[in-house]
Amino acid sequence: MALLVRMGTGVLLFAALLATMAFFSSCTAADHCSPVVPCNATTCFEYCQKNNYKNFQTFCTQGQYYPICCCRKRRLLEELL
């Protein structure tokens, strides 16, 4: 019986881990990223605005060949603060 309880706990923890991973991966999937040269605060903001993103924050990351501009929709909690 104890073995079944331990296995049940392990399955529950594994399911919780999968759910957490899905949550965090869906957050990054909501970002829209594209190469923008040069990537800085101004050009990235204009790129996101040109593509009709509303209430977004921008950031630049290093790409393989060119810098990448990402548009991330702000979360509701950040909007309230």
Steps between C-alpha positions, in 0.01 A plus 500: 500500500783739585654433160174599327486824700861579408433426133185714511697787650766462232240506224340808654834681521579405140164636383561822694843532337348457152232757573761750621715445193199551272413825678847649462542385142166657405615834641800512268290378208290815533805712412528606139866523399659602174843623385527880505821683413600698696311371802466760772219637714375736228511270197355206692215714637421631151509147357249373758279804458507462119377141539199621706604362838313666783629533855837332442852516627802460275840342539790413273686170506805377317412295194725273298569761232292807590358645823143390570222731619227341711157641582356361824144568611499635853327299766193633676682529833769720345230720350340559839827602668 
